[in-house]
Amino acid sequence: MPPPDWLHQAIGVKTHHMIAGVAGGLVRGLVARGFSWPQRLTSAIVGAATAGYGTPAVMPLIRKWLDLWAYPTGDIEGSTGFALGLVGMTICDAAIRWARRWRDGPPPTLPPALSK
Protein backbone atom coordinates (compact mmCIF):
# COMPACT_ATOMS: atom_id res chain seq x y z
CA MET A 1 0.00 0.00 0.00
CA PRO A 2 1.52 3.38 -0.99
CA PRO A 3 2.11 5.97 1.73
CA PRO A 4 -0.55 8.65 2.15
CA ASP A 5 -0.18 11.80 0.10
CA TRP A 6 0.61 14.32 2.88
CA LEU A 7 0.50 17.31 0.53
CA HIS A 8 -2.96 16.37 -0.70
CA GLN A 9 -4.15 16.08 2.88
CA ALA A 10 -2.58 19.43 3.84
CA ILE A 11 -3.47 21.74 0.94
CA GLY A 12 -5.55 19.65 -1.48
CA VAL A 13 -3.03 19.11 -4.29
CA LYS A 14 -1.37 15.86 -5.26
CA THR A 15 2.37 15.58 -4.74
CA HIS A 16 3.04 14.06 -8.17
CA HIS A 17 1.26 16.97 -9.87
CA MET A 18 3.42 19.45 -7.96
CA ILE A 19 6.64 17.57 -8.77
CA ALA A 20 5.73 17.48 -12.47
CA GLY A 21 4.99 21.22 -12.32
CA VAL A 22 8.31 21.99 -10.64
CA ALA A 23 10.09 20.03 -13.38
CA GLY A 24 8.21 21.93 -16.10
CA GLY A 25 8.89 25.28 -14.42
CA LEU A 26 12.58 24.46 -14.07
CA VAL A 27 12.82 23.52 -17.73
CA ARG A 28 11.14 26.78 -18.70
CA GLY A 29 13.47 28.73 -16.45
CA LEU A 30 16.57 27.01 -17.79
CA VAL A 31 15.58 27.26 -21.46
CA ALA A 32 14.51 30.92 -21.38
CA ARG A 33 17.38 33.25 -22.15
CA GLY A 34 18.31 35.99 -19.75
CA PHE A 35 16.52 34.60 -16.68
CA SER A 36 18.25 35.19 -13.37
CA TRP A 37 18.30 32.44 -10.74
CA PRO A 38 15.50 34.08 -8.72
CA GLN A 39 13.36 34.19 -11.89
CA ARG A 40 14.11 30.52 -12.55
CA LEU A 41 13.12 29.62 -8.99
CA THR A 42 9.94 31.66 -9.33
CA SER A 43 9.17 29.87 -12.59
CA ALA A 44 9.47 26.51 -10.79
CA ILE A 45 7.21 27.65 -7.93
CA VAL A 46 4.54 29.05 -10.25
CA GLY A 47 4.82 25.92 -12.41
CA ALA A 48 4.21 23.75 -9.35
CA ALA A 49 1.18 25.77 -8.29
CA THR A 50 -0.25 25.82 -11.82
CA ALA A 51 0.21 22.07 -12.24
CA GLY A 52 -0.99 21.26 -8.73
CA TYR A 53 -4.27 23.09 -9.06
CA GLY A 54 -4.68 22.96 -12.85
CA THR A 55 -4.10 19.28 -13.59
CA PRO A 56 -7.32 18.02 -11.96
CA ALA A 57 -9.29 20.71 -13.79
CA VAL A 58 -7.73 20.07 -17.21
CA MET A 59 -7.64 16.26 -17.16
CA PRO A 60 -11.35 15.68 -17.99
CA LEU A 61 -11.02 17.96 -21.02
CA ILE A 62 -7.88 16.21 -22.23
CA ARG A 63 -9.41 12.77 -21.76
CA LYS A 64 -12.52 13.78 -23.75
CA TRP A 65 -10.38 15.28 -26.51
CA LEU A 66 -8.23 12.14 -26.74
CA ASP A 67 -11.34 9.93 -26.71
CA LEU A 68 -12.55 11.74 -29.84
CA TRP A 69 -9.48 10.41 -31.63
CA ALA A 70 -9.77 6.97 -29.99
CA TYR A 71 -6.32 7.53 -28.52
CA PRO A 72 -5.53 5.36 -25.48
CA THR A 73 -4.99 7.82 -22.63
CA GLY A 74 -3.48 5.63 -19.94
CA ASP A 75 -1.96 7.64 -17.11
CA ILE A 76 -1.10 11.03 -18.58
CA GLU A 77 -1.50 13.15 -15.44
CA GLY A 78 2.27 13.50 -15.05
CA SER A 79 2.68 14.69 -18.62
CA THR A 80 -0.19 17.12 -18.19
CA GLY A 81 1.34 18.46 -14.97
CA PHE A 82 4.70 18.91 -16.68
CA ALA A 83 3.09 20.77 -19.59
CA LEU A 84 1.14 23.02 -17.22
CA GLY A 85 4.31 23.70 -15.25
CA LEU A 86 6.10 24.56 -18.48
CA VAL A 87 3.48 27.14 -19.49
CA GLY A 88 2.48 28.17 -15.96
CA MET A 89 4.23 31.56 -16.01
CA THR A 90 2.63 32.38 -19.36
CA ILE A 91 -0.83 31.39 -18.09
CA CYS A 92 -0.43 33.47 -14.93
CA ASP A 93 0.96 36.46 -16.84
CA ALA A 94 -2.01 36.38 -19.23
CA ALA A 95 -4.47 36.12 -16.33
CA ILE A 96 -2.86 39.09 -14.56
CA ARG A 97 -2.92 41.21 -17.75
CA TRP A 98 -6.59 40.30 -18.30
CA ALA A 99 -7.47 41.20 -14.69
CA ARG A 100 -5.69 44.57 -14.98
CA ARG A 101 -7.47 45.35 -18.24
CA TRP A 102 -10.80 44.42 -16.65
CA ARG A 103 -10.00 46.51 -13.53
CA ASP A 104 -9.19 49.57 -15.62
CA GLY A 105 -12.38 49.44 -17.68
CA PRO A 106 -15.24 47.26 -18.80
CA PRO A 107 -14.32 44.01 -20.51
CA PRO A 108 -14.06 44.27 -24.28
CA THR A 109 -17.25 43.58 -26.19
CA LEU A 110 -17.60 41.27 -29.15
CA PRO A 111 -17.81 42.80 -32.61
CA PRO A 112 -21.44 43.10 -33.83
CA ALA A 113 -21.01 40.25 -36.32
CA LEU A 114 -19.95 37.83 -33.54
CA SER A 115 -22.48 38.88 -30.90
CA LYS A 116 -25.52 37.54 -32.86
C-alpha positions in Angstrom: 0.0 0.0 0.0 1.5 3.4 -1.0 2.1 6.0 1.7 -0.6 8.6 2.1 -0.2 11.8 0.1 0.6 14.3 2.9 0.5 17.3 0.5 -3.0 16.4 -0.7 -4.1 16.1 2.9 -2.6 19.4 3.8 -3.5 21.7 0.9 -5.6 19.7 -1.5 -3.0 19.1 -4.3 -1.4 15.9 -5.3 2.4 15.6 -4.7 3.0 14.1 -8.2 1.3 17.0 -9.9 3.4 19.5 -8.0 6.6 17.6 -8.8 5.7 17.5 -12.5 5.0 21.2 -12.3 8.3 22.0 -10.6 10.1 20.0 -13.4 8.2 21.9 -16.1 8.9 25.3 -14.4 12.6 24.5 -14.1 12.8 23.5 -17.7 11.1 26.8 -18.7 13.5 28.7 -16.4 16.6 27.0 -17.8 15.6 27.3 -21.5 14.5 30.9 -21.4 17.4 33.2 -22.1 18.3 36.0 -19.7 16.5 34.6 -16.7 18.3 35.2 -13.4 18.3 32.4 -10.7 15.5 34.1 -8.7 13.4 34.2 -11.9 14.1 30.5 -12.5 13.1 29.6 -9.0 9.9 31.7 -9.3 9.2 29.9 -12.6 9.5 26.5 -10.8 7.2 27.6 -7.9 4.5 29.0 -10.3 4.8 25.9 -12.4 4.2 23.8 -9.4 1.2 25.8 -8.3 -0.2 25.8 -11.8 0.2 22.1 -12.2 -1.0 21.3 -8.7 -4.3 23.1 -9.1 -4.7 23.0 -12.9 -4.1 19.3 -13.6 -7.3 18.0 -12.0 -9.3 20.7 -13.8 -7.7 20.1 -17.2 -7.6 16.3 -17.2 -11.3 15.7 -18.0 -11.0 18.0 -21.0 -7.9 16.2 -22.2 -9.4 12.8 -21.8 -12.5 13.8 -23.7 -10.4 15.3 -26.5 -8.2 12.1 -26.7 -11.3 9.9 -26.7 -12.6 11.7 -29.8 -9.5 10.4 -31.6 -9.8 7.0 -30.0 -6.3 7.5 -28.5 -5.5 5.4 -25.5 -5.0 7.8 -22.6 -3.5 5.6 -19.9 -2.0 7.6 -17.1 -1.1 11.0 -18.6 -1.5 13.1 -15.4 2.3 13.5 -15.1 2.7 14.7 -18.6 -0.2 17.1 -18.2 1.3 18.5 -15.0 4.7 18.9 -16.7 3.1 20.8 -19.6 1.1 23.0 -17.2 4.3 23.7 -15.2 6.1 24.6 -18.5 3.5 27.1 -19.5 2.5 28.2 -16.0 4.2 31.6 -16.0 2.6 32.4 -19.4 -0.8 31.4 -18.1 -0.4 33.5 -14.9 1.0 36.5 -16.8 -2.0 36.4 -19.2 -4.5 36.1 -16.3 -2.9 39.1 -14.6 -2.9 41.2 -17.8 -6.6 40.3 -18.3 -7.5 41.2 -14.7 -5.7 44.6 -15.0 -7.5 45.4 -18.2 -10.8 44.4 -16.6 -10.0 46.5 -13.5 -9.2 49.6 -15.6 -12.4 49.4 -17.7 -15.2 47.3 -18.8 -14.3 44.0 -20.5 -14.1 44.3 -24.3 -17.3 43.6 -26.2 -17.6 41.3 -29.2 -17.8 42.8 -32.6 -21.4 43.1 -33.8 -21.0 40.3 -36.3 -19.9 37.8 -33.5 -22.5 38.9 -30.9 -25.5 37.5 -32.9 
